[in-house]
């Protein structure tokens, strides 16, 4: 799953429940929930609360290979850029492991 899937899962779980009521259950502010439903990337703590409420494993939304990627908020980078950076980091990690395995 990708962070973009979070919007769909939130909408499905929230159903007819108001933003304020859902945010209260999750333990976040209504404005934070609204931003995430519009596609903003949550910080790690917020993502953990949302995943707990959804009954989902946080790693489904942050995992890239064996790496865990999280960006604090939309000011950091858009989701598409975050995915590109995650792939770049994963590739660099693979190359580092190869170099280490060869003994430098």
QUIDAMO-V321206 format. One record per pair of residues at least 6 apart in sequence whose ideal C-beta (glycine too) atoms are under 6 Angstrom apart, sorted by the first residue. I is the first residue (numbers start at 1). J is the second residue. Records with the same first field share a line. If there is no record, write none. Layout:
I = J  J
This chain:
1 = 60  61
3 = 41  61  79
6 = 61
7 = 37
9 = 54
10 = 37
13 = 54
14 = 22
19 = 30  33  34
20 = 30
23 = 29  30  33
26 = 49  50  53
27 = 49
28 = 46  49
36 = 42
40 = 74
41 = 71  74  79
43 = 72
44 = 70
47 = 58
48 = 58
51 = 58
62 = 68  69  70
64 = 86  90
65 = 90
67 = 90
69 = 86
71 = 77  82
